[in-house]
Amino acid sequence: MLPLLALAACNGGGDSVPTSATPVAKATPPAGKQWVDVVAKTPEGGFRQGNPDAPIKLVEYGSRTCPTCGRFALEGVEPLRAQFISTGQVSYEFRDFPLHGAPDFALALLNQCVGVDAFFPMLDRMFANQGNFLDKQQKVPEATLQQIQGMAPQQAAIAFADAVGMVDFVKQNGLPEAKARQCLADQATLKAIGDVYADGANNRGVTGTPSFFVNGNAVDGPSWKDVETALRAAGAR
């Protein structure tokens, strides 16, 4: 069952990542590119940035309305890219975990609407604007929230996108309104996002956001410091 307006708190955690005494080698990116420019959609339904053959694979299950995820985006993404992804040692995959229901589904649908190459720039902008989204969400009348809560997931995502100004936001960031609304109504993408959520919850032990994994091992904590420690323990230098 997909969440609609879940009230669960954002949190992450899990078993510690085992250490490695052997530093992994750096890799040269394809001619004319940097590793941060190499982006692909994965078979697991996420979006991966960096060397597809990186020996250290970082996966985040994240929610765009989760303040802890927003803090990681603010504090961790830049050094992650500069220190680890750019060397070809680490790849970074973001998988949607729409913990808070309709708001997360709406933003995820709009983010995926821009296509693979523009996915991470739009993700960065969404996290940078998170405070505005949350402020507007707090101002949505209770009656409107209750009405949205009674809708099917697809209609709820569309209603929330309009109520919180998400369509206007993506328009201002280069996505035409007609295409945005078409993507919000895309049942196949909604199901795919729900499948990623279900796989994380049912098969990978994800209970909150952000949840990080390094080479399949859960990182013990949601902060950039926790992730950096795990990456270095796995051999990143």
C-alpha positions in Angstrom: 0.0 0.0 0.0 1.5 3.4 -1.0 1.7 6.2 1.6 -0.5 9.2 1.0 0.2 11.8 3.7 2.3 9.7 6.0 3.3 11.4 9.3 6.4 9.2 10.0 9.5 11.1 11.0 12.6 11.2 8.7 15.3 9.0 10.0 18.0 6.7 8.8 20.4 4.1 10.2 21.4 0.5 10.1 24.3 -1.8 10.6 27.8 -0.4 10.4 29.8 -0.7 7.2 32.8 -3.0 7.4 36.2 -1.4 7.1 38.7 -2.0 4.3 42.4 -1.6 4.6 42.9 -1.4 0.8 42.3 2.0 -0.8 40.4 1.7 -4.1 42.0 3.0 -7.3 40.8 6.2 -9.0 39.5 6.0 -12.6 39.7 8.2 -15.6 36.3 9.5 -16.9 35.3 9.2 -20.6 36.9 11.6 -23.0 35.4 15.1 -22.7 33.4 14.3 -19.6 33.7 14.4 -15.8 32.3 11.5 -13.8 29.6 13.8 -12.3 28.3 14.2 -15.8 27.8 10.5 -16.3 24.2 9.8 -15.2 21.9 6.8 -15.8 18.7 5.3 -14.6 19.3 2.0 -12.9 17.4 -1.3 -13.1 16.4 -0.8 -9.5 14.6 2.4 -10.4 17.0 4.9 -9.1 19.2 7.5 -10.7 23.0 7.0 -10.6 25.7 9.7 -10.9 29.3 8.7 -11.5 31.4 5.8 -12.7 29.0 2.9 -13.4 31.9 0.5 -12.6 32.9 2.3 -9.4 34.0 -0.2 -6.8 32.2 1.7 -4.1 28.5 2.2 -4.6 26.6 4.6 -2.4 22.8 4.4 -2.5 20.4 6.9 -0.8 16.8 6.3 -0.2 15.5 9.8 0.1 12.5 12.1 0.4 12.4 15.6 -1.0 10.3 16.8 1.9 12.4 15.3 4.6 14.5 17.9 6.5 17.3 15.5 7.3 17.6 14.7 3.6 17.6 18.4 2.9 20.5 18.8 5.4 22.5 16.1 3.7 21.9 17.7 0.3 23.1 21.0 1.7 26.1 19.7 3.6 27.1 16.5 1.9 26.4 16.5 -1.8 29.1 19.0 -2.8 32.0 17.3 -1.0 30.6 13.9 -2.1 30.9 14.9 -5.7 34.2 16.8 -5.4 36.1 14.3 -3.2 34.7 10.9 -4.2 32.4 10.8 -7.3 34.8 12.9 -9.4 37.6 10.4 -8.8 35.6 7.5 -10.2 35.9 5.6 -6.9 32.3 6.2 -5.8 29.0 6.2 -7.6 25.9 7.8 -6.0 22.4 6.5 -6.6 19.3 8.3 -5.4 16.2 6.2 -5.0 12.8 7.7 -4.2 11.3 6.7 -0.8 8.1 8.8 -0.7 7.8 8.6 3.1 5.4 11.6 3.3 3.0 10.5 0.6 1.5 12.9 -1.8 4.1 15.8 -1.5 6.9 13.3 -2.2 5.2 11.6 -5.0 4.5 14.9 -6.7 8.1 16.1 -6.5 9.4 12.7 -7.6 7.1 12.7 -10.6 8.2 16.2 -11.6 11.9 15.5 -11.0 11.8 12.4 -13.2 10.0 14.4 -15.8 13.1 16.4 -16.7 14.9 13.3 -18.0 18.0 11.5 -16.9 20.7 14.1 -17.7 18.9 16.8 -15.8 17.7 14.7 -12.9 20.4 15.7 -10.4 20.4 19.4 -11.2 16.6 19.5 -10.6 17.0 17.3 -7.5 19.6 19.9 -6.1 17.2 22.7 -6.8 14.3 20.9 -5.1 16.3 20.4 -2.0 17.5 24.0 -2.0 13.8 25.1 -2.2 12.7 22.6 0.4 12.0 25.3 3.1 9.6 27.1 0.7 7.7 23.9 -0.1 7.4 23.1 3.6 6.3 26.6 4.5 3.6 26.5 1.8 2.5 23.0 2.9 1.9 24.4 6.4 -0.4 27.0 5.0 -2.6 24.6 3.1 -6.1 24.6 4.8 -6.9 21.6 6.9 -10.0 21.0 4.9 -8.0 20.8 1.7 -5.5 18.4 3.3 -8.4 16.1 4.3 -9.8 16.3 0.8 -6.4 15.4 -0.7 -6.0 12.6 1.9 -9.2 11.0 0.5 -8.0 10.9 -3.1 -6.2 8.1 -5.0 -2.4 8.6 -5.0 -2.4 10.0 -8.6 -5.0 12.6 -7.9 -3.4 13.4 -4.5 0.0 14.1 -6.1 -1.6 16.5 -8.7 -3.7 18.3 -6.0 -0.7 18.7 -3.8 1.5 20.0 -6.6 -1.0 22.7 -7.3 -1.6 23.5 -3.6 2.1 24.0 -2.8 3.2 25.6 -6.0 5.3 22.8 -7.3 4.2 23.2 -10.9 5.2 26.9 -10.8 8.5 25.9 -9.4 9.4 23.5 -12.2 8.2 26.0 -14.8 10.6 28.5 -13.4 13.3 25.9 -13.7 12.8 25.1 -17.4 10.0 22.5 -17.4 7.0 23.6 -19.4 3.7 23.4 -17.5 2.0 21.2 -20.1 4.8 18.6 -19.8 4.8 18.9 -16.0 1.1 18.1 -15.8 1.5 15.3 -18.2 4.1 13.8 -16.0 2.0 14.2 -12.8 -0.6 12.1 -14.5 1.8 9.4 -15.6 0.5 6.3 -14.0 3.4 4.1 -15.1 6.0 6.4 -13.4 3.9 6.6 -10.3 3.8 2.8 -10.1 7.5 2.6 -10.6 8.2 5.0 -7.8 5.9 3.0 -5.6 7.7 -0.1 -6.5 11.0 1.4 -5.4 9.4 2.4 -2.1 8.0 -1.1 -1.6 11.4 -2.8 -2.5 13.2 -0.5 0.0 10.7 -1.1 2.8 10.1 -4.8 2.2 13.4 -6.1 1.0 16.2 -3.8 2.1 15.1 -2.8 5.6 14.5 0.9 4.9 12.3 2.5 7.5 13.1 6.2 7.2 14.9 8.8 5.2 17.6 9.3 4.4 18.8 5.7 4.5 22.3 5.1 3.0 23.9 1.9 1.8 27.6 1.4 0.8 28.0 -1.7 -1.3 24.8 -3.0 0.1 25.7 -2.4 3.8 23.5 0.1 5.7 25.3 3.2 6.9 24.9 3.8 10.7 23.5 7.3 10.6 22.0 9.9 8.2 24.6 12.7 8.2 27.4 13.5 5.8 29.9 12.7 8.5 28.4 9.2 8.8 28.4 8.7 5.0 32.0 10.0 4.6 33.2 7.7 7.4 31.5 4.7 5.6 33.0 5.7 2.3 36.5 5.9 3.7 36.1 2.7 5.6 35.2 1.1 2.2 38.5 2.3 0.7 37.7 5.7 -0.8 40.5 8.2 -0.4 
